[in-house]
Amino acid sequence: MKHYYVYILTNKTNAVLYTGVTNHIIRRVHEHRNGFIDGFTKKYKTTKLVYVESFNNPKEAIAVEKKIKGWIRSKKVELIQSKNPKWKDLLPFIEEPLSILGNNLNTKMYYKKRAKEYEAVYYRNDPVRQGEQRKIAKALQLVLKGKDVLEVACGTGYWTQFLSRTAKSVYATDIVEEALEIAKTKKYVCPIQFSIEDAYKLSFSDGTFDGGLANFWFSHIPKSRINTFLKEFHRVLKKGSSVFITDNVLVKSIGGKLVKKPNDENTYKLRELKDGEQFLVLKNYYSKENLLRIFKEHVKNLSPRNIFYRKCFWHITYTIN
């Protein structure tokens, strides 16, 4: 079911209030924060989300937005304080399906805090891993050469840099703003755009791109949502589009302890940041047979030859048909 949101933003001193309505609260708040929306919020820097209310009916949401806009300030303040007395930024606490975390808010917080140290995983002193990473870079460049590519879960832009050397253009997306801010500082060869996106509910029209990339994101999808993601990912790709997806093979000696929960088909990794803070992160691993079974439901004529399964990483390439 689609949701609609009435929201109130304020500035750093809580002096200015703005009321709005949207069908995608996370993307809209990030649009305000990045200055993509001209007008009142950009002028007065009202970017902190202090109130949000969800509706199933768009007409009801619009009516409530108009009603709140007509209120005097004291009544708006009373509404905010009834739900958010400390005027905290509510964006980190919104519970709806997000890109990099599936439905696991603990995972999102982990990647928010890990953003600055994330790429250390690509520089481990392991010749086998380094060799496989070079093969991944060359393979994705070949598969997506000359394409207008949608990249899901781009993170800090590590793989985006490789992709940009052969792609026609790249639209790089993620749900973690801290990671995107790092990605924006890097240099790329082809034209690049960045935006906050929910991988289960992409904002693009059908058939917008002719290439798709999802590196090290598939393992974070709850198993119950794999079909949802693949259908949505394929929806925004044209017929004949090229797709490249890669992720980890389970190596028990690295990446933290593997954890299983009772009555839960997913697995998790216990991860620790440099400051000692620990997070239980959703992380599923698949055999080559598992991957073939999953993707065959969505890709015609898929065969084992489409899947490259090595010691540390796997990747799959296919064409949308």
Buried (B, 14 or more C-beta within 10 A) or exposed (E): EEBBBBBBBBBEEEEBBBBBBBBBBBBBBBBBBBEEEEEEBBEBBBBBBBBBBEBEEEEEBBBBBEEBBEBEEEEBBEBBEEEBEEBEBBBEEBEBBBBBBBBBBEBBBBBBBBBEEBEEBEEEEBEEBBEBBEBBBEBBBEBBBEBBBBBBBBBBBBBBBBBBEBBBBBBBBBBBBBBBEBBBEEEBEBEBEBBBBBBBBBBBEEBBBBBBBBBBBBBBBBBEBBEBBBEBBBBBBBEEBBBBBBBBBBBEEEBBEEBEEEEEEBBBBBBEEEEEEEBBBBBBBBEBEEBBEBBEEBBEEBEEEBBBBBEBBBBBBBBBE
